[in-house]
Amino acid sequence: MSGDVLRRKLASGANVTMFNPHHVSSGLAARLIELGADSVFLDCEHGTWGFDDVRATGQIARSVGGSAIVRPHSHERPVIIRYLNAGADGIMVPMVETGEQARAVVEAVRYALPSDHAKRLVVAMVETTAAIDNLEDMLCVDGVDVFFIGPGDLSQDMGFAPAPPFGEPRPAEVLTKVAEAVDKIRTAGKVAGTLATLEEIPHWRAKGVQFFYVHSDPFLRLGLTAVKSALAGSA
């Protein structure tokens, strides 16, 4: 499933999911797609994915009907170009704060793939209060497919921990700021995305979010906890 297929799904009003496998494993990435994920998230900002990993995982993800979305460690032009050339179906660029930066990302994608750039999904990550203040300018940039609000870095930018304790909600101030960004994006007729837990998805879907980034670890944690509880009860 190349990036333009994801773009068409979003344009139709459908939801798109992107699961983080948290491990450099093309087999696990493929299994997540086989179980229903639209795409997998290859985190080259915080994770250990390399260019060869991106190429191999992109190939296997597409072979089972999904896509591989890469987050580079920055929006440096050469880095974006190299991951696209390695076979990323989409690029999810961190810390985009201005319209000028958003335009530079789009230009890098088009330079990297002169004849095939339309087959790649372009996601700009909105992760600071400054970025939210500048959204109107960013939303005017042609070629950005998804404006993604990153609640973890936004929380830190607002003086909170990047993630709340497991099972607890984010601070109300952060959620209000995410909602403000979503409203701006939707009012401009653009696609909004964010990170969400299973419990949060209905809320953000009702707000108009279509692109959902989901961590796989909570499902493993809950499943393992249930198994351990069942074993303890049978003792």
N, C-alpha and C positions, 0 to 999 in steps of 0.2 A: 504494500500500500504506500505509494509515493506521497510526497507532501501535497501534491495537487488534489489527491483523493481526499485527504483530510480537509483541505480547504473547501472542497465542494460539499462535504458533510456539514461543515460549519455554516456555509452559505445557505444551506437548506434549513437551518435552524436546529440541526441535530447536535447532540453532545459528542465530544471527543474525550477519551480518557488516555492518560499517559501515566504508566506505572513505573516506579523506580525499583529495579531489582536489588539495589544496594550491593551487588556483587558483580565483579567482572566475569560474567558467565553468559556466553551466547545461548547455551542450553536453557538456562533459567529465563532469559529474555524471551526466547521462543515459546516456552511453556506459558508464560504470562499472556502472550498474545493468543495462544491456543485456547486459553481459558476465558478469553473475552476482552482483553485490553486492546485498544486501537493502536497504541504505540508504547514504546518503552523509552525511558529517560536514561541517557548515558551521560553521567555527571562528570565532566572533565574539569570542573572547577574544584570540587571537593573529593571526588573519587579518584581511582587509579586507572581509569580507562586511557588507553593510548590509541594512536592512529590505526594500528593494525587491528586492535580490538574493535574499533568503530567500523572498520571495513567488514570484518568477519561477522559482527553482530548485525550490521545493517543488511547483509546478504541473507542471513538466516531469518531475520525478522520479516523481510519482504517475502521470503519463500513460504511463510505460514500465514501471510495475509495482513501483516502489520507494518509498522514504521519504526525507525530509530531516530529519536530526536536528541541532538547533542547540545549540552551546555558547555561552551568553552570557558576557560578561566577568565576571560576578559573580552572586550569588544575590539581587540587589536585586529586590524585588517588581515595580516598574514595568518593569524591563528584561525580566524573564521574561514578563510580560503582553504587552508589545509584540511580542516575537518570536512568541509563540503567535498573537496576532492577525494577524501578518503571514503566517501559514500554515505554521509549523513542525509537522511530524508528531510530533516529540518534542523534549524539552528535556533537555539533559545539563548539569547544574549543577555548576560547579567548587567545590572547597574546602568541601564539606559536612562538618562535624566533630562535630555534636551532633544528638541526636534533635529538639531544638527547632528547629534550622535545617532539618532534613528535613521536619518538619511544616509549617514556613512555606512551603517550596517547593510542597508538595502543595496547601496552601491557596491559593497564588497561581495555580496551574494551574486549580483549580476555580473561582476567582473570574473568571479571564480567560475561561473557556469554561463557563458554568453548565450548558449542556445537552449540550456536546460534549467535556467533559474526558476522558471514557473513551476517546476516539479518539486520545489523545495518549500517547506513551510517556514516562514520567518516570524519568530516570536521575540518581542521586546519585553524584557523584565523591568517592571516598575517597582522599585524596592526602597524608595526613600520619600520623605515628605516633599523634598524639593522636586522629585520626579512627578509626584501627584500634582503639585502646583503648576508644573510645566506641561501637563497632559494636553491641554488644548493645542499647543504647538506641535506636540508629538503626534497627535491624532490626525493632523493634516498631512502626514507623510504617507505617500502612496507606496505600497509594497510591503508594509508590515501587516501580517495576517492576524496576529493575536497580540493583545496588550495584556501581559500577565502580571498580576500583583503578587509579589513575593512577601507573604506575611512574616516570615522569619527575619529577614534583613530589615523589613519595615519596623518590626517590633524593636530590634536593636537600635535602629535610627531614632526611635521614639523613647529610648531609655529603658526598655524592658528586656527580659531574657528572650533569646531567639525562639524558644519553644516552651510552652507551659508543661507542667508535670503531666505524665501520661493520663489521658482521660479527662483532663480539665480544659476549659475553654481559654482562648486568648483573652488578654485584657480588653475591656469594653472599648477603651480609647482606640486600640488598634483595629478592632472590628469596625468601628465607626469610620475610620480612615479608609479601610479597604472598601467599605460600602460607598464612600464618596468617590473613590476611583472608579468603581464599577459603574456608578451612575453616569459619570462623565464619559466613559467609554461607550456605554449603551446609547446615551443621548446622541453621540456622534455617529451612531450606526455601525460601530466597530465591534469586534469580538473580544469579550473579556474572558480572562482565565485566572485561576488561582489554585493554590494548594488547599486541599480540603480533606477532612476525615470523613468516614462513612456517615457520622452523625451530622456533619456540617453540609454535606452535599445538597440535601433538599432545600436548605435555607438559601444557599448561593444560587442554586438552579432557579429558584423563584425570583431572585434578583436579576436574572438574565445572564448569569455566567454559563458559558458553553464548554470551555476547555478546562478540564479538571486534572490536576496533577495529584496522584495518590501514592503514598508510601506503602510498600508491601510489608514492611516489618510489623506494623500493628496487627495485621491478619495472622502472621506467624506467631506473634506474642499471644494473641487471644486463643489461637488454636492450641498452642503448647500448654497454656495455662489450663485450658479445658481438659486436655489429656491428663495432665498432672493431677487435677482435681478429681477426675474420674478414677484414676489409679488409687488415690488416697482414700476415696470413698469405698473402694472394693477391698481394701486391706482388712 
